[in-house]
């Protein structure tokens, strides 16, 4: 596979709108699943809108004595959290306009994706389902399938080079270390841009509007319009250090 523009990002749990907009503006997403698992990160939790505000939903994983484990090796404690999460979603989103359309299917995808006992399979299964509902068909592959070596920015540059990409669009939060490792991209003639995303406002079950919930919040409240609304937050990307 040869592409021009690529994004490389971790397979996060019930990802937010900006994650999917990043995926929508490139030709290929490389899911960085062979890096260290970080407890209490977006890898295992995200937020839902409740009457009390944004509340974390966390996937219990096995981490005791596994400090060096990778995302792809991280195991779920059990599948019991599935019932807890579905009850939570039902409690807070039963009044959402599109709850009845998506809830049963969401529960089935959640249960099936958790059945392997692996966090990465759970997250990727939810990403696949949410992307389809949002109308985002960008191909996604896992970095663990590419056998590309390197550390930090050099590894990202090597992954870009592996698929022939000449432009890398990165989440803005990576800017500091990308500036330090910029030479790895320059050596390969790869342009680096940073995503700029301003969270759109949409209807929620509770007021006032609160941004940065899982994109599931957007889907259950806006249905078919969710993908279009998501894209309204996109702004022109900026170069490193600009």
C-alpha positions as CSV (number, residue, x, y, z in Angstrom):
1,X,0.0,0.0,0.0
2,X,1.4,3.4,-1.1
3,X,-0.3,6.5,0.2
4,X,0.6,10.2,0.3
5,X,-0.9,11.4,3.6
6,X,-1.0,9.4,6.8
7,X,-2.0,9.8,10.5
8,X,-0.5,7.7,13.3
9,X,-2.5,7.5,16.5
10,X,-3.2,5.2,19.3
11,X,-6.4,3.0,19.3
12,X,-8.2,4.8,22.1
13,X,-11.4,3.8,23.9
14,X,-14.6,5.3,22.6
15,X,-12.5,8.1,21.0
16,X,-13.6,11.7,20.8
17,X,-14.7,13.7,17.7
18,X,-11.2,15.0,17.0
19,X,-9.8,11.5,16.7
20,X,-12.2,10.7,14.0
21,X,-11.8,14.0,12.2
22,X,-8.0,13.3,12.0
23,X,-8.8,9.9,10.5
24,X,-11.2,11.5,8.0
25,X,-8.6,13.9,6.5
26,X,-5.9,11.3,5.6
27,X,-5.5,8.4,3.2
28,X,-4.4,5.9,5.9
29,X,-4.5,5.6,9.7
30,X,-1.8,3.6,11.4
31,X,-3.0,2.5,14.8
32,X,0.0,2.6,17.1
33,X,-0.7,-0.5,19.2
34,X,2.8,-1.7,19.9
35,X,3.7,1.1,22.3
36,X,3.6,1.1,26.1
37,X,0.2,0.9,27.8
38,X,-0.5,3.8,30.1
39,X,-2.8,3.4,33.0
40,X,-5.7,6.0,33.4
41,X,-5.1,7.2,29.8
42,X,-7.4,7.5,26.9
43,X,-6.3,4.0,26.0
44,X,-8.7,2.6,28.6
45,X,-11.2,5.3,29.4
46,X,-13.3,8.2,28.0
47,X,-16.1,10.5,29.0
48,X,-19.8,10.5,28.7
49,X,-22.2,13.4,29.3
50,X,-24.3,13.0,32.5
51,X,-26.4,15.4,34.6
52,X,-23.3,15.9,36.8
53,X,-21.1,16.8,33.8
54,X,-18.5,14.7,31.9
55,X,-18.0,11.4,33.7
56,X,-15.2,8.8,33.0
57,X,-16.0,5.3,31.9
58,X,-13.0,3.1,32.4
59,X,-12.2,-0.4,31.1
60,X,-10.6,-2.5,33.9
61,X,-7.4,-4.1,32.7
62,X,-4.7,-6.3,34.1
63,X,-1.7,-4.1,35.0
64,X,-0.2,-5.3,38.3
65,X,3.3,-6.5,37.7
66,X,3.0,-5.6,34.0
67,X,4.7,-2.2,33.9
68,X,6.3,-2.7,30.5
69,X,3.3,-4.2,28.7
70,X,2.3,-2.9,25.3
71,X,-1.2,-1.9,24.3
72,X,-1.6,-5.0,22.1
73,X,-0.8,-7.2,25.1
74,X,-3.0,-5.6,27.6
75,X,-5.8,-7.9,28.9
76,X,-9.2,-7.0,30.2
77,X,-9.9,-8.0,33.8
78,X,-13.1,-9.6,32.6
79,X,-16.1,-8.8,30.3
80,X,-18.3,-7.8,33.3
81,X,-17.6,-4.1,32.6
82,X,-19.7,-4.5,29.4
83,X,-22.9,-4.8,31.4
84,X,-21.9,-1.9,33.6
85,X,-21.1,0.3,30.6
86,X,-24.3,-0.6,28.7
87,X,-26.4,0.3,31.9
88,X,-24.5,3.6,32.1
89,X,-25.2,4.5,28.5
90,X,-28.8,3.4,28.8
91,X,-29.3,5.5,32.0
92,X,-27.9,8.7,30.6
93,X,-28.8,8.5,26.9
94,X,-32.3,6.9,26.9
95,X,-33.7,10.3,26.0
96,X,-31.2,11.0,23.2
97,X,-33.0,11.3,19.9
98,X,-31.1,8.4,18.3
99,X,-30.7,6.1,21.3
100,X,-33.2,3.5,20.0
101,X,-31.5,3.4,16.6
102,X,-28.0,2.7,17.8
103,X,-28.1,1.2,21.3
104,X,-28.7,-2.4,20.5
105,X,-26.1,-2.5,17.8
106,X,-23.6,-0.6,20.1
107,X,-24.1,-3.2,22.8
108,X,-23.5,-6.1,20.4
109,X,-20.3,-4.5,19.1
110,X,-19.1,-3.8,22.6
111,X,-19.8,-7.4,23.7
112,X,-18.2,-9.0,20.6
113,X,-15.1,-6.7,20.7
114,X,-14.5,-7.5,24.4
115,X,-14.9,-11.3,23.9
116,X,-11.2,-11.8,23.0
117,X,-10.2,-10.3,26.4
118,X,-7.8,-7.9,24.7
119,X,-8.0,-4.1,25.1
120,X,-6.8,-3.4,21.5
121,X,-9.5,-5.6,20.0
122,X,-12.1,-3.9,22.1
123,X,-10.9,-0.4,21.1
124,X,-10.5,-1.3,17.4
125,X,-13.9,-2.9,17.2
126,X,-15.5,0.2,18.6
127,X,-13.4,2.4,16.3
128,X,-14.6,0.4,13.3
129,X,-18.2,0.7,14.3
130,X,-18.1,4.4,15.1
131,X,-16.2,5.2,11.9
132,X,-18.8,3.4,9.8
133,X,-21.7,5.3,11.5
134,X,-19.9,8.6,11.0
135,X,-19.2,7.9,7.3
136,X,-15.5,7.7,7.7
137,X,-14.0,4.9,5.5
138,X,-10.3,5.7,5.8
139,X,-8.3,2.4,5.8
140,X,-6.7,1.5,9.2
141,X,-3.8,-0.8,9.9
142,X,-1.9,-1.7,13.1
143,X,1.7,-0.7,13.5
144,X,2.3,-4.2,15.0
145,X,1.7,-5.6,11.6
146,X,4.3,-3.5,9.9
147,X,7.4,-4.6,11.9
148,X,9.0,-1.1,11.7
149,X,11.6,-0.2,14.3
150,X,12.8,3.1,15.8
151,X,12.0,5.3,18.8
152,X,9.6,8.2,19.2
153,X,9.6,10.5,16.2
154,X,12.1,8.4,14.3
155,X,9.7,5.5,14.5
156,X,6.8,7.6,13.2
157,X,9.0,8.7,10.3
158,X,9.9,5.1,9.5
159,X,6.3,4.1,9.6
160,X,5.4,6.9,7.1
161,X,8.3,5.9,4.9
162,X,7.2,2.2,5.1
163,X,3.9,3.1,3.4
164,X,5.4,5.7,1.1
165,X,3.8,8.7,2.7
166,X,5.2,12.2,2.1
167,X,2.9,14.0,4.5
168,X,2.2,13.2,8.2
169,X,-0.7,14.8,10.0
170,X,-0.2,14.5,13.7
171,X,-2.4,15.3,16.8
172,X,-1.3,18.7,18.1
173,X,-0.3,17.3,21.5
174,X,2.8,15.6,19.9
175,X,4.3,18.9,18.8
176,X,7.0,19.1,21.4
177,X,8.7,15.8,20.7
178,X,8.1,16.1,16.9
179,X,10.1,19.4,17.0
180,X,12.9,17.6,18.7
181,X,12.8,14.7,16.2
182,X,12.1,16.7,13.1
183,X,15.3,15.7,11.4
184,X,14.0,12.1,11.0
185,X,11.1,13.4,8.8
186,X,13.3,15.9,7.0
187,X,15.8,13.1,6.0
188,X,12.9,11.3,4.4
189,X,11.3,14.3,2.7
190,X,8.2,14.0,4.8
191,X,6.1,17.1,5.5
192,X,4.7,17.3,9.1
193,X,1.4,19.1,9.8
194,X,-0.5,19.4,13.1
195,X,-4.2,18.9,13.3
196,X,-6.2,22.0,14.3
197,X,-9.7,21.1,15.6
198,X,-12.3,23.3,17.3
199,X,-14.9,21.2,19.0
200,X,-18.3,21.8,17.4
201,X,-21.4,22.5,19.4
202,X,-24.4,20.1,19.0
203,X,-27.4,19.2,21.1
204,X,-26.9,17.1,24.2
205,X,-29.3,15.5,26.7
206,X,-28.2,18.0,29.4
207,X,-27.3,21.6,29.4
208,X,-25.1,23.5,29.1
209,X,-23.2,21.9,26.2
210,X,-19.9,20.3,27.2
211,X,-17.3,19.4,24.6
212,X,-14.8,16.6,24.6
213,X,-17.1,13.7,25.4
214,X,-16.7,10.4,23.5
215,X,-18.0,10.7,19.9
216,X,-20.7,8.3,21.0
217,X,-22.4,11.3,22.6
218,X,-22.5,13.1,19.3
219,X,-23.8,10.0,17.5
220,X,-26.6,9.3,19.9
221,X,-27.7,12.9,19.9
222,X,-27.4,13.8,16.2
223,X,-27.6,10.5,14.3
224,X,-27.1,10.8,10.5
225,X,-25.9,14.4,10.9
226,X,-23.1,13.4,13.3
227,X,-20.4,12.9,10.7
228,X,-21.1,16.3,9.0
229,X,-21.2,18.1,12.4
230,X,-17.9,16.4,13.3
231,X,-16.2,17.8,10.2
232,X,-17.3,21.4,11.0
233,X,-14.6,21.5,13.7
234,X,-11.8,21.0,11.2
235,X,-9.5,24.0,10.7
236,X,-6.5,24.2,8.3
237,X,-3.6,22.3,9.8
238,X,-0.4,24.1,10.8
239,X,3.2,23.3,10.4
240,X,5.5,22.5,13.3
241,X,6.4,25.5,15.5
242,X,4.0,27.9,13.7
